[in-house]
Amino acid sequence: MPAEPTAPHVAALAVNVEIPERLRWRDERRGEEFELQSITIRLLPDGALAAKAYGRPVAGGRGAYVSFPVRRNPEIDALVDAAAHEAARRWTAHRGLE
């Protein structure tokens, strides 16, 4: 009897979602103010979600794209939830490598 193929170990799945203008916020790191513009959401092996917000310096320039904790409020939580569900729908409907 042939051996069962081993499922690949998928450590996490990730999706990036743009934060709508009305939900963006600012935070500070090392004396520099950043506007948070996107959230990276990861689906962890246990089914839980993890998220980090990313932004750019308000002053402009080529500053680093820095991560921050995601602000928790009903609108941001709903954005993360909707993005995770949309990602799941897209993964389910994938057509394979082209």
ZIZI-V836731 format. One record per residue. N is the residue number from 0. RES is the residue in one small letter. SS is DSSP state (h for helix, s for strand, l for the rest). PSI is psi as a letter, one per 30 degrees, with the letter a starting at -180 (999 if undefined). Layout:
# ZIZI-V836731
[[N,RES,SS,PSI] [N,RES,SS,PSI]]
This chain:
# ZIZI-V836731
[[0,m,l,k] [1,p,l,k] [2,a,l,k] [3,e,l,k] [4,p,l,k] [5,t,l,k] [6,a,l,k] [7,p,l,k] [8,h,l,j] [9,v,l,j] [10,a,l,e] [11,a,s,l] [12,l,s,k] [13,a,s,l] [14,v,s,k] [15,n,s,k] [16,v,s,k] [17,e,s,k] [18,i,l,k] [19,p,l,k] [20,e,h,e] [21,r,h,f] [22,l,h,f] [23,r,l,l] [24,w,l,l] [25,r,s,k] [26,d,s,l] [27,e,s,k] [28,r,s,k] [29,r,l,h] [30,g,l,g] [31,e,s,k] [32,e,s,k] [33,f,s,k] [34,e,s,k] [35,l,s,k] [36,q,s,f] [37,s,s,l] [38,i,s,k] [39,t,s,k] [40,i,s,k] [41,r,s,k] [42,l,s,j] [43,l,s,l] [44,p,l,f] [45,d,l,g] [46,g,l,f] [47,a,l,l] [48,l,s,k] [49,a,s,k] [50,a,s,k] [51,k,s,k] [52,a,s,k] [53,y,s,k] [54,g,s,l] [55,r,s,l] [56,p,s,k] [57,v,l,e] [58,a,l,f] [59,g,l,a] [60,g,l,a] [61,r,l,h] [62,g,l,l] [63,a,l,l] [64,y,l,j] [65,v,s,k] [66,s,s,k] [67,f,s,l] [68,p,s,k] [69,v,l,k] [70,r,l,k] [71,r,l,j] [72,n,l,l] [73,p,h,e] [74,e,h,e] [75,i,h,e] [76,d,h,e] [77,a,h,e] [78,l,h,e] [79,v,h,e] [80,d,h,e] [81,a,h,e] [82,a,h,e] [83,a,h,e] [84,h,h,e] [85,e,h,e] [86,a,h,e] [87,a,h,e] [88,r,h,e] [89,r,h,e] [90,w,h,e] [91,t,h,e] [92,a,l,g] [93,h,l,l] [94,r,l,g] [95,g,l,l] [96,l,l,k] [97,e,l,999]]
